[in-house]
Amino acid sequence: MSNDYITRVVSSDGAIRAYAAITTDMVNEAQRIHHMYPIPIAALGRTLTAAAMMGAMLKGENDTLTLQIKGDGPLGGIVAVADSRANVKGYVYNPDVDLPLKPNGKLDVGGAVGRNGYLSVVRDMGLKEPYTGQVPLVTGEIAEDLTYYYARSEQVPSAVALGVLVDVDLTVKVSGGFIIQLMPEADEKVAEKLESIISSIPPVTKMISEEMNAEDILKKVLDGFELGSFDRLNTQYRCDCSQERIERALISLGEKELTDIIENQGEAELTCHFCDKKYHFNKFELQDLLNKSKERP
Ligand code: ZN
C-alpha cells in the first residue's frame, strides 16, 4: 500500500498552476525492484517524481507519458513512464554507479548522468503520432533540465524542484518535489515574486523531513498568492506488463529472429525492465509465436 500522493492547485487569478508530490513509497518500491546505489536511486527517484506530476497533467484518461534522460555519464540513461492516474514505473541503465560526493556534500547525479545528451518527453495521446519534445541537457541534475525543457520546448516558464534523501541502508528516507508553472495570464511581477520566494525556501527533502505535507509545501512556495482549493490524487509505482504484452514483443521480433532463438536456445526467458518479472517461453510456445509471426501481414 502506498501513501504517496500529488496535490494540485491553481491561483485564484489563474496565473499559476502548481503541483507537489510526496513519492517516498514509490521510490522505495523502485529500489526494492532495482537494487541501486545511492546516486541511481536519487536519479531515478527524481525522474519518477517528475513523471508522476507530468502524468497527473495529462488530459486524456488513456494518455501516457515517457520521460527519458540520456547523457554521456556512467549512469547511461533513465526512463520513467507515467499514465494519467499517476501510476509510474522506471529504471536506470546502470544501477551500480558510484561517484564521490560533490563538494557541497550532495550526491553527484549530474556527474552520473553526464552533460552531452538530451531530455525527451513523449506524450502518447492515442493519436497516430505521439507528441515528442526534446532538449539538450543543461546540468544532468534533472530538475534544471526539466525547467529548461518547459521553457524551451513548451514555452511554459516553470520552477521545478525534485529531491530524494537516501538512507545509509540504501532505503529512501523521503522523496518528493514540485512543479510550478506560469500561465499566459502571469505578468512579470508574478514571475519576480515567485523567483524570490523559490530562491529562499529550504530544499524539498528538508521540508518533507520536517513533516510538511504537499499542501504545506505549495503554501510555502506560493506564499502571498491567493490560491484555489487543493485537489489530491494518489500516485504509486505500478508496472502493467503481462504475458500478452511480452508475447506481442516476441512476435514483433519477426520470423528470422524467432527461428534463431528456437534453433539456438530452444527456449527464451525475458525480464521486464520495469518490475524485474520474468517470463519464460518453452520451445512449443515459441513455435506457436513463430506461426503467429508468419501470419502477420
Ligand atoms: Zn513489468
Boltz pocket constraint, residues with backbone or C-beta under 6 A from the ligand:
constraints:
  - pocket:
      binder: B
      contacts: [[A, 239], [A, 240], [A, 241], [A, 272], [A, 273], [A, 274], [A, 275], [A, 276], [A, 277]]
      max_distance: 6.0
